[in-house]
Amino acid sequence: MRFKIKMALALVMAGASFPALAQVPTGAPPVVAGAKPVKIERIKVHAPSIAGNLEGEAADRDVLVILPPSYGREPSRRYPVVYALHGYSIGAEEWAKEIHVPDTVEGAFANGAREMILVLPDSKTVHNGSMYSSSVTTGDFETFVSRDLVGYIDRHYRTIAQRESRGLAGHSMGGYGTSRIGMKHADMFGALYMMSPCCLSPRDPAQIDPAIFKQLEAIQSPTDSAGLSFPLRAQLATAAAWSPNPRKPPLYLDMPMKDGVVQPDVVAKWAANAPLAFVDQYISNLRRYRAIAIDVGDKDGLKADAQTLHDVLDSYGITNSFEIYEGDHTNKVAWRFQDKLIPFFSTNLDFEVRP
């Protein structure tokens, strides 16, 4: 099983824009003795930004809301919120299992992190991932996270409804979503944490494999993608998000290669969605954050791009923390969530209600 996972990751990383790694079993830190229970609510959030998409993605999205131990006991208390985005090929429920919710959240609070609300939205699509991007084919998942979801949570829960009290985080494709949404929507969030972010750098046209795209040309409907291998399905998800084409049913997308020939206009669209290509446009936004964190495993193929993003932020004098820890793409994610991510937001979000 582990060999197959490594092979899938190697294929994915042959094209740097691909999301990385399907769900695999992950270990977890020991349960903290005496930790108080959190409450998990499973809700539906309507997303006008996703309604009417060409792919038929549901506009009513599944969302997990994790309420801290004191939420039910202190009815006048308000809380910061952390929005935590899942990776490619999994949804919110699988993400919760991957990071071992509720144990890791309860453990973080028991170990001294201040209590907050955590929100895990589901952004899985027919091709297994939205890329947290804006597309007529998939719908506008970028606006769903940054506007629709935030607005709903602020209306229905006792939040501190100000940007300084909102955090945005994610792993892999979710780390990409955190970088993308964080750069573009600094008016909504006050701190960012990117865990092993994927898809940061533009695709090299020389890496585009004609054999892969020949197989994809045979796909006749969105549901046909269910039988594809991980790397092939990831290509469709990327195309649906980054090169939509409303005049090209039934998939409503363009691929970067057609009939064995690289399509420069499509390659350019994919490159334009790479954070390392557009980060320089959003430096003023990034300066607004109280804190930015990036981490990645030393055995993760995404390490080089994460290092480059850190270096770019450093070159502009933007304060950020960067850690390369011992591990691969997924094996330490639950430890990181409990021992690093939640304490990071405990330190860097505003817990006071401002007038």
JONORBEL-V930396 format. One record per pair of residues at least 12 apart in sequence whose C-alpha atoms are under 10 Angstrom apart, sorted by the first residue. I is the first residue (numbers start at 1). GAP is how many residues later the second one is. D is the distance in whole Angstrom. If there is no record, write none. Layout:
i,gap,d
I,GAP,D
I,GAP,D
This chain:
i,gap,d
1,23,9
2,22,9
5,16,7
5,17,8
5,18,9
5,19,8
5,225,10
6,15,9
6,322,10
6,323,10
7,14,10
8,12,9
8,13,7
8,14,9
8,221,9
8,222,7
8,223,7
9,12,6
9,13,9
9,221,9
9,222,8
9,291,9
9,292,8
9,320,9
10,221,9
10,291,8
11,219,9
11,220,6
11,221,10
12,218,8
12,219,5
12,220,9
12,222,8
12,223,9
12,289,10
13,185,9
13,186,9
13,194,10
13,218,9
13,288,7
13,289,8
14,189,10
14,190,10
14,193,7
14,194,8
14,195,9
14,217,10
14,287,10
15,184,9
15,186,10
15,187,9
15,188,6
15,189,7
15,190,9
15,191,9
15,192,6
15,193,7
15,194,9
15,216,9
15,220,9
16,182,8
16,183,6
16,184,8
16,185,7
16,186,7
16,187,6
16,188,8
16,191,9
16,258,10
16,285,9
16,286,9
16,289,9
17,181,7
17,182,4
17,183,7
17,184,7
17,185,6
17,186,6
17,187,9
17,217,10
17,218,9
17,221,8
17,253,8
17,254,8
17,256,9
17,257,8
18,70,9
18,113,10
18,155,9
18,180,7
18,181,6
18,182,10
18,183,10
18,185,9
18,213,8
18,214,10
18,215,10
18,216,6
18,217,7
18,219,9
18,220,7
19,68,8
19,69,6
19,70,9
19,110,9
19,112,8
19,153,7
19,154,6
19,155,9
19,157,9
19,178,9
19,179,6
19,180,6
19,181,10
19,211,10
19,212,9
19,215,7
19,216,9
19,218,9
19,219,8
19,283,10
20,67,8
20,68,7
20,69,9
20,151,10
20,152,6
20,153,7
20,176,9
20,177,9
20,178,6
20,179,8
20,210,9
20,211,9
20,214,9
20,280,10
20,281,9
20,282,8
20,309,8
20,310,10
21,66,8
21,67,7
21,68,8
21,69,10
21,151,8
21,152,9
21,177,10
21,209,8
21,210,9
21,213,10
21,308,8
21,309,8
22,65,8
22,66,7
22,67,5
22,68,7
22,106,10
22,208,7
22,209,10
22,308,10
23,64,8
23,65,8
23,66,7
23,67,6
23,68,10
23,71,7
23,72,8
23,74,10
23,75,7
23,307,8
24,66,10
24,70,10
24,73,10
24,74,8
24,306,8
24,307,9
25,72,9
25,73,7
25,74,10
25,305,9
25,306,8
26,71,8
26,72,6
26,73,8
26,74,8
26,304,7
26,305,5
26,306,7
26,307,8
26,308,7
26,309,10
27,71,8
27,72,9
27,73,8
27,303,9
27,304,6
27,305,7
27,306,8
27,307,7
27,308,8
28,70,9
28,71,8
28,72,7
28,73,10
28,75,9
28,76,8
28,303,9
28,304,8
28,305,8
28,306,5
28,307,6
28,308,10
28,309,10
28,310,9
29,70,10
29,71,9
29,74,9
29,75,7
29,78,9
29,303,9
29,305,7
29,306,6
29,307,9
29,309,8
29,310,9
30,73,9
30,74,9
30,77,9
30,305,9
31,72,6
31,73,8
31,75,9
31,76,7
32,71,8
32,72,9
32,74,8
32,75,5
32,76,9
32,77,10
32,78,7
32,79,8
33,73,10
33,74,8
33,77,8
33,78,10
34,72,9
34,73,9
34,76,7
35,34,9
35,68,8
35,69,10
35,70,9
35,71,6
35,72,6
35,73,9
35,74,7
35,75,5
35,76,8
36,32,9
36,33,6
36,34,9
36,67,10
36,69,10
36,70,6
36,71,8
36,73,8
36,74,7
37,30,9
37,31,8
37,32,6
37,33,9
37,65,8
37,66,8
37,68,9
37,69,6
37,70,9
37,72,10
37,73,10
38,28,7
38,29,6
38,30,5
38,31,5
38,32,8
38,33,9
38,34,10
38,63,9
38,64,7
38,65,9
38,67,8
38,68,6
38,71,10
38,77,10
38,79,10
39,26,8
39,27,6
39,28,5
39,29,7
39,30,7
39,31,10
39,32,9
39,33,9
39,63,8
39,67,10
39,78,10
40,24,7
40,25,6
40,26,5
40,27,6
40,28,9
40,61,9
40,62,8
40,78,9
40,79,10
41,22,8
41,23,6
41,24,5
41,25,6
41,26,8
41,78,10
42,20,7
42,21,6
42,22,5
42,23,6
42,24,9
42,51,10
42,78,10
43,17,10
43,18,8
43,19,6
43,20,5
43,21,6
43,22,8
43,78,10
44,15,9
44,16,6
44,17,5
44,18,5
44,19,6
44,20,9
44,77,9
44,78,10
45,14,8
45,15,5
45,16,5
45,17,7
45,18,7
45,76,9
45,77,10
45,99,9
45,103,8
45,104,7
45,107,7
45,108,9
46,12,9
46,13,6
46,14,4
46,15,6
46,16,9
46,98,9
46,102,8
46,103,8
46,106,9
47,12,5
47,13,6
47,14,7
47,92,9
47,93,9
47,94,9
47,96,9
47,97,6
47,98,9
47,100,9
47,101,6
47,102,7
47,105,9
48,12,9
48,91,9
48,92,9
48,95,9
48,96,8
48,100,7
49,85,9
49,86,10
49,87,10
49,90,6
49,91,5
49,92,7
49,93,9
49,94,6
49,95,6
49,96,10
49,98,9
49,99,7
50,84,9
50,85,9
50,86,9
50,87,9
50,88,7
50,89,4
50,90,5
50,91,7
50,92,10
50,93,9
50,94,7
50,98,10
51,85,10
51,87,9
51,88,7
51,89,9
52,84,8
52,85,9
52,86,9
52,87,7
53,82,8
53,83,5
53,84,5
53,85,5
53,86,5
53,87,8
53,193,10
54,81,9
54,82,6
54,83,5
54,84,7
54,85,8
54,186,10
54,190,9
54,191,10
54,192,7
54,195,9
54,196,9
54,197,8
54,198,7
55,70,9
55,71,8
55,72,10
55,81,8
55,82,5
55,83,6
55,84,8
55,166,10
55,167,7
55,168,10
55,185,9
55,194,9
55,195,8
55,196,7
55,197,8
55,198,10
56,69,9
56,70,8
56,81,8
56,82,8
56,83,9
56,166,9
57,66,10
57,67,9
57,68,6
57,69,7
57,73,10
57,80,9
57,81,6
57,82,7
58,65,10
58,66,10
58,67,9
58,68,10
58,80,10
58,81,9
59,80,8
59,82,10
59,85,9
60,62,10
61,60,7
61,61,6
61,62,8
61,63,9
61,83,9
61,88,9
62,29,9
62,30,8
62,31,9
62,58,9
62,59,6
62,60,5
62,61,8
62,62,10
63,28,10
63,29,7
63,30,9
63,56,7
63,57,6
63,58,4
63,59,6
63,60,9
63,86,9
64,20,10
64,28,7
64,29,8
64,32,9
64,54,8
64,55,6
64,56,5
64,57,6
64,58,8
65,16,10
65,18,9
65,52,7
65,53,6
65,54,5
65,55,6
65,56,8
65,88,9
65,92,10
66,15,10
66,16,10
66,35,9
66,36,8
66,39,9
66,50,9
66,51,6
66,52,5
66,53,6
66,54,8
67,12,9
67,14,10
67,38,10
67,48,9
67,49,7
67,50,5
67,51,7
67,52,9
67,90,9
68,37,9
68,38,8
68,41,8
68,46,9
68,47,6
68,48,6
68,49,6
68,50,8
69,37,8
69,40,9
69,46,8
69,47,9
69,48,10
70,45,8
70,46,10
71,44,9
71,45,9
71,46,9
71,86,10
71,87,9
75,83,8
76,82,8
77,81,7
77,82,9
77,83,9
77,276,10
78,38,9
78,39,9
78,79,8
78,80,5
78,81,5
78,82,6
78,83,9
78,273,8
78,274,9
78,275,8
79,35,10
79,36,7
79,37,5
79,38,6
79,39,10
79,78,9
79,79,6
79,80,5
79,81,5
79,82,9
79,86,8
79,87,9
79,271,9
79,272,7
79,273,9
79,274,9
80,34,10
80,35,8
80,36,5
80,37,6
80,38,9
80,78,9
80,79,6
80,80,5
80,81,8
80,82,9
80,83,9
80,84,9
80,85,5
80,86,6
80,87,8
80,265,9
80,266,9
80,269,7
80,270,7
80,271,6
80,272,9
80,273,9
81,34,10
81,35,6
81,36,5
81,37,6
81,38,7
81,69,9
81,72,9
81,73,9
81,76,10
81,77,10
81,78,7
81,79,8
81,80,9
81,81,10
81,82,10
81,83,10
81,84,7
81,85,5
81,86,6
81,87,9
81,108,10
81,264,9
81,268,9
81,270,10
82,34,7
82,35,6
82,36,5
82,37,6
82,38,9
82,83,8
82,84,6
82,85,4
82,86,6
82,87,7
82,107,9
82,109,9
82,110,9
82,111,10
82,259,10
82,260,9
82,263,8
82,264,10
82,267,9
83,34,9
83,35,6
83,36,5
83,37,6
83,38,8
83,62,8
83,63,9
83,66,9
83,67,9
83,83,8
83,84,6
83,85,5
83,86,6
83,87,8
83,95,9
83,106,10
83,109,10
84,12,10
84,34,7
84,35,6
84,36,5
84,37,7
84,61,10
84,83,8
84,84,6
84,85,5
84,86,5
84,87,8
84,90,8
84,91,9
84,93,10
84,94,9
84,109,9
84,110,10
84,253,10
84,257,10
85,34,9
85,35,6
85,36,7
85,37,8
85,38,8
85,47,9
85,60,9
85,83,8
85,84,6
85,85,4
85,86,7
85,87,9
85,88,8
85,89,5
85,90,7
85,91,9
85,92,7
85,93,8
85,109,10
85,110,10
86,12,9
86,13,10
86,34,8
86,35,8
86,36,7
86,37,8
86,38,9
86,43,9
86,46,10
86,83,9
86,84,6
86,85,6
86,86,8
86,87,7
86,88,5
86,89,8
86,91,9
87,35,10
87,36,9
87,37,9
87,41,10
87,42,8
87,43,10
87,44,9
87,83,7
87,84,6
87,85,5
87,86,4
87,87,5
87,88,8
87,89,9
87,90,9
87,109,10
87,110,9
87,111,9
88,35,9
88,36,8
88,37,10
88,39,10
88,40,6
88,41,5
88,42,8
88,43,8
88,83,9
88,84,7
88,85,5
88,86,8
88,110,10
88,142,10
88,146,8
88,149,9
89,34,10
89,35,7
89,36,9
89,37,10
89,38,8
89,39,5
89,40,6
89,41,10
89,84,9
89,141,8
89,144,9
89,145,8
89,148,10
90,32,9
90,33,9
90,34,7
90,35,10
90,38,7
90,39,8
91,29,9
91,30,8
91,31,5
91,32,6
91,33,5
91,34,9
91,37,8
91,38,8
92,27,9
92,28,6
92,29,6
92,30,5
92,31,8
92,32,8
93,27,8
93,28,9
93,29,8
94,28,10
95,25,8
95,26,10
95,27,9
95,75,10
95,76,9
96,24,8
96,238,10
97,237,9
98,232,8
98,233,9
98,234,10
98,235,7
98,236,7
99,231,9
99,232,10
99,233,9
99,234,6
99,235,4
99,236,8
99,237,9
99,238,7
99,239,8
100,233,9
100,234,6
100,235,9
100,237,9
100,238,9
101,233,9
101,236,10
101,237,10
103,231,10
103,235,9
104,230,7
104,231,8
104,232,9
104,233,7
104,234,5
104,235,8
104,238,9
105,12,10
105,13,9
105,229,10
105,232,8
105,233,6
105,234,9
105,237,8
106,232,9
107,231,7
107,232,9
107,235,10
108,227,10
108,229,9
108,230,5
108,231,6
108,232,9
108,233,9
108,234,7
108,235,7
108,238,10
109,229,9
109,230,10
109,233,8
109,234,9
109,237,9
111,227,9
111,228,9
111,232,9
112,231,8
112,234,9
113,225,9
113,226,9
113,229,7
113,230,5
113,231,9
113,232,8
113,233,5
113,234,8
114,228,9
114,229,8
114,231,9
114,232,5
114,233,8
114,235,10
114,237,9
115,227,9
115,228,10
115,230,10
115,231,8
115,236,9
116,43,9
116,44,10
116,49,10
116,50,10
116,226,9
116,229,9
116,230,8
116,233,10
116,235,9
117,36,10
117,40,9
117,41,9
117,42,8
117,49,10
118,48,10
118,49,9
118,50,10
118,224,9
119,30,9
119,31,9
119,34,9
119,49,10
120,49,10
120,50,10
121,23,9
121,24,8
121,28,8
122,23,10
123,18,7
123,21,9
123,22,9
123,51,9
124,113,10
125,13,7
125,14,10
125,97,10
125,112,8
125,115,10
126,12,9
126,96,7
126,97,7
126,98,9
126,99,8
126,100,8
126,107,10
126,110,10
126,111,8
126,114,10
127,95,7
127,96,8
127,97,9
127,98,6
127,99,7
127,101,10
127,103,10
127,105,10
127,106,6
127,107,7
127,108,9
127,109,6
127,110,5
127,111,9
127,112,10
127,113,8
128,97,9
128,98,9
128,102,9
128,105,7
128,106,7
128,108,9
128,109,7
128,110,10
129,44,8
129,45,10
129,104,9
129,105,8
129,107,9
129,108,6
129,109,8
129,111,9
129,112,9
130,12,9
130,43,9
130,44,10
130,47,9
130,107,7
130,108,8
130,110,8
130,111,6
130,112,10
131,42,6
131,43,8
131,44,10
131,45,8
131,46,7
131,49,9
131,67,10
131,68,9
131,103,10
131,106,8
131,107,7
131,108,10
131,109,9
131,110,6
131,111,9
131,142,10
132,12,9
132,13,8
132,14,10
132,41,8
132,42,8
132,43,10
132,44,8
132,45,5
132,46,9
132,48,8
132,49,8
132,109,8
133,12,10
133,43,10
133,44,8
133,47,8
133,48,9
133,105,9
133,107,10
133,108,6
133,109,7
133,140,9
134,106,10
134,107,7
134,108,8
134,110,10
135,104,10
135,105,7
135,106,5
135,107,7
135,108,8
135,109,6
135,110,9
135,111,10
135,118,10
136,104,9
136,105,8
136,106,10
136,107,10
136,108,7
136,109,8
136,110,7
136,116,9
136,117,10
137,102,9
137,103,6
137,104,7
137,105,9
137,106,9
137,107,6
137,108,7
137,109,7
137,112,10
137,114,8
137,115,6
137,116,7
138,99,9
138,102,6
138,103,6
138,104,10
138,106,8
138,114,9
138,115,10
139,101,10
139,102,8
140,101,9
141,36,9
141,40,10
141,100,9
142,35,8
142,36,10
142,38,8
142,39,6
142,42,9
142,43,9
143,38,9
143,42,9
145,23,10
145,32,9
145,33,10
145,36,8
146,22,9
146,35,7
146,36,9
146,38,9
146,39,7
146,40,10
146,41,9
146,42,7
146,43,9
147,38,9
147,41,8
150,16,9
150,38,8
150,39,10
159,192,10
159,194,9
160,190,9
160,191,8
160,192,8
160,193,6
160,194,8
161,27,9
161,192,8
161,193,9
162,25,9
162,26,7
162,27,8
162,28,9
162,188,9
162,190,10
162,191,8
162,192,8
163,22,10
163,23,8
163,24,6
163,25,5
163,26,4
163,27,5
163,28,9
163,126,9
163,186,9
163,187,9
164,22,10
164,23,9
164,24,8
164,25,6
164,26,4
164,27,7
164,124,10
164,125,8
164,126,8
164,184,9
164,185,6
164,186,6
164,187,9
164,188,10
164,189,10
164,190,10
165,23,9
165,24,7
165,25,6
165,26,8
165,180,9
165,183,9
165,184,5
165,185,5
165,186,6
165,187,8
165,188,9
165,189,10
166,22,7
166,23,5
166,24,6
166,25,7
166,26,9
166,179,9
166,182,10
166,183,7
166,184,8
166,185,10
167,15,9
167,21,9
167,22,6
167,23,6
167,24,5
167,25,6
167,26,8
167,122,10
167,124,10
167,125,10
167,175,10
167,177,10
167,178,7
167,179,10
167,181,9
167,182,7
167,183,10
168,13,9
168,14,7
168,20,9
168,21,7
168,22,8
168,23,7
168,24,5
168,25,6
168,26,8
168,124,10
168,177,9
169,13,9
169,22,9
169,23,6
169,24,5
169,25,6
169,26,7
169,123,10
169,124,9
169,125,10
169,168,10
169,172,8
169,173,10
169,176,10
170,22,9
170,23,7
170,24,6
170,25,6
170,26,8
170,27,8
170,167,10
170,171,10
171,22,9
171,23,6
171,24,5
171,25,6
171,26,6
171,27,8
171,124,10
171,125,10
171,158,9
171,159,9
171,162,8
171,166,10
172,22,8
172,23,6
172,24,5
172,25,4
172,26,5
172,27,8
172,124,10
172,130,9
172,157,8
172,158,9
173,21,10
173,22,9
173,23,9
173,24,6
173,25,6
173,26,7
173,27,10
174,20,8
174,21,8
174,22,9
174,23,7
174,24,8
175,17,10
175,18,8
175,19,5
175,20,5
175,21,6
175,22,4
175,23,6
175,24,9
175,25,9
175,119,9
175,120,10
176,18,8
176,19,9
176,20,9
176,21,5
176,22,5
176,23,6
176,24,7
176,98,9
176,99,8
177,17,9
177,20,8
177,21,9
177,22,10
177,98,10
178,14,7
178,15,7
178,16,6
178,17,9
178,19,8
179,13,8
179,14,9
179,15,7
179,18,8
179,19,10
179,21,8
179,95,10
179,96,7
179,97,10
179,100,9
179,107,10
179,113,10
179,115,10
179,130,10
180,20,9
180,93,8
180,94,8
180,95,6
180,96,10
180,98,9
180,99,9
180,102,10
181,94,10
182,12,10
182,100,9
182,103,8
182,104,8
182,107,9
182,110,10
183,92,9
183,95,9
183,96,7
183,97,10
183,98,9
183,99,6
183,100,8
183,101,9
183,102,6
183,103,6
183,104,10
183,105,10
183,106,10
184,95,10
184,97,9
184,98,7
184,99,10
184,101,7
184,102,9
185,97,10
185,100,8
185,101,9
186,96,9
186,98,9
186,99,6
186,100,7
186,101,9
186,102,7
186,103,7
187,98,8
187,101,8
187,102,10
189,99,9
189,100,8
189,101,10
189,160,9
190,96,10
190,98,8
190,99,5
190,100,6
190,101,8
190,102,9
190,155,10
190,158,8
190,159,7
190,160,8
191,95,10
191,97,9
191,98,5
191,99,6
191,100,5
191,101,6
191,102,8
191,153,9
191,154,7
191,157,7
191,158,7
191,159,10
192,94,10
192,97,8
192,98,9
192,99,7
192,100,5
192,101,6
192,102,8
192,128,9
192,149,10
192,152,9
192,153,8
192,156,9
193,98,8
193,99,6
193,100,5
193,101,6
193,102,8
193,127,10
193,128,9
193,129,10
193,147,10
193,148,7
193,149,10
193,151,8
193,152,8
194,98,8
194,99,6
194,100,5
194,101,7
194,102,9
194,112,9
194,128,10
194,147,9
195,98,8
195,99,6
195,100,5
195,101,6
195,102,9
195,111,9
195,128,10
195,134,9
195,135,10
195,138,8
195,141,8
195,142,9
195,146,9
196,98,7
196,99,6
196,100,5
196,101,7
196,104,8
196,105,9
196,106,7
196,107,7
196,109,9
196,110,7
196,128,10
196,132,9
196,133,7
196,134,9
196,137,9
197,97,8
197,98,8
197,99,8
197,105,7
197,106,9
197,108,8
197,109,7
197,112,10
197,132,10
198,76,10
198,77,10
198,103,9
198,104,6
198,105,9
198,107,8
198,108,8
199,39,10
199,71,10
199,72,10
199,74,9
199,75,6
199,76,8
199,77,9
199,103,8
199,106,8
199,107,10
200,71,9
200,73,9
200,74,5
200,75,5
200,76,6
200,77,8
200,78,10
200,79,10
200,102,9
200,104,10
200,105,6
200,106,8
200,108,9
200,109,8
201,69,10
201,70,8
201,71,10
201,72,9
201,73,5
201,74,7
201,75,5
201,76,7
201,77,10
201,101,10
201,103,10
201,104,7
201,105,10
201,107,9
201,108,9
202,65,9
202,66,9
202,67,10
202,68,7
202,69,4
202,70,8
202,71,8
202,72,5
202,73,8
202,74,7
202,75,7
203,53,10
203,64,7
203,65,9
203,67,7
203,68,6
203,69,10
203,71,8
204,63,9
204,67,9
205,51,9
205,52,9
205,57,7
205,58,9
205,59,8
205,62,7
205,63,10
206,56,9
208,48,8
208,49,8
208,52,10
208,53,10
208,54,8
208,59,10
209,48,9
209,51,9
209,53,10
210,46,10
210,47,7
210,48,9
210,49,8
210,50,5
210,51,8
210,52,9
211,49,8
212,19,9
212,20,7
212,23,9
212,45,9
212,48,10
213,19,8
213,22,9
213,23,10
213,42,8
213,43,8
213,44,6
213,45,7
213,46,8
213,47,8
213,48,10
214,43,9
214,44,8
214,45,7
214,46,7
215,13,9
215,17,8
216,12,9
216,16,7
216,17,9
216,19,9
216,20,8
216,39,9
216,41,10
216,42,10
217,38,9
217,40,10
217,41,8
217,42,8
219,17,10
219,31,9
219,32,8
220,29,9
220,30,7
220,31,8
221,28,9
221,29,6
221,30,6
221,31,10
222,14,9
222,27,10
222,28,7
222,29,6
222,30,9
223,28,10
225,12,10
235,20,8
235,21,10
236,15,9
236,17,8
236,18,9
236,19,8
237,16,10
238,15,9
238,17,9
238,32,8
238,35,10
239,12,10
239,13,9
239,14,6
239,15,6
239,16,6
239,17,8
239,27,9
239,28,10
239,30,9
239,31,8
240,12,7
240,13,5
240,14,8
240,15,9
241,12,8
241,29,9
241,32,9
242,12,9
242,13,10
242,24,9
242,25,10
242,26,10
242,27,6
242,28,6
242,29,9
242,30,9
242,31,7
242,32,10
243,12,7
243,13,9
243,22,9
243,23,6
243,24,9
243,25,9
243,26,6
243,27,7
243,30,10
244,22,10
244,25,10
253,13,10
254,12,7
254,13,10
255,12,8
255,15,10
256,12,9
256,13,9
256,14,8
275,34,8
276,29,8
276,30,10
276,32,8
276,33,7
276,36,8
279,30,9
279,33,8
279,34,9
280,32,9
280,33,9
280,36,9
283,29,10
283,30,8
283,33,8
283,34,10
283,35,8
284,32,10
284,34,10
286,27,9
286,30,10
286,32,7
286,33,9
287,26,9
287,29,9
287,30,9
287,31,6
287,32,8
288,30,9
289,29,9
289,30,9
289,31,10
289,59,9
290,28,10
290,29,8
290,30,9
290,58,7
290,59,8
290,60,10
291,27,9
291,28,7
291,29,6
291,30,8
291,53,9
291,54,9
291,56,9
291,57,6
291,58,9
292,18,10
292,21,10
292,26,9
292,27,7
292,28,5
292,29,6
292,30,9
292,52,9
292,53,10
292,56,9
293,17,9
293,26,9
293,27,6
293,28,5
293,29,6
293,30,8
293,47,10
293,48,9
293,51,8
294,12,7
294,13,9
294,15,9
294,16,7
294,26,8
294,27,6
294,28,5
294,29,7
294,30,9
294,47,10
295,12,9
295,15,10
295,26,8
295,27,6
295,28,5
295,29,6
295,30,7
295,41,9
295,45,10
295,46,10
296,26,8
296,27,7
296,28,5
296,29,6
296,30,9
296,31,8
296,32,8
296,33,7
296,34,10
296,36,10
296,37,10
296,40,10
297,26,8
297,27,5
297,28,5
297,29,6
297,30,5
297,31,5
297,32,6
297,33,8
297,34,9
297,35,8
297,36,9
298,25,9
298,26,6
298,27,6
298,28,5
298,29,6
298,30,6
298,31,9
299,25,9
299,26,9
299,27,7
299,28,6
299,29,5
299,30,7
300,24,9
300,25,10
300,26,9
300,27,7
300,28,5
300,29,5
300,30,9
301,27,8
301,28,8
302,26,10
302,27,8
303,21,8
303,25,10
303,26,9
306,16,8
306,17,10
306,18,9
307,15,8
307,16,9
307,17,9
309,13,10
310,12,7
310,13,10
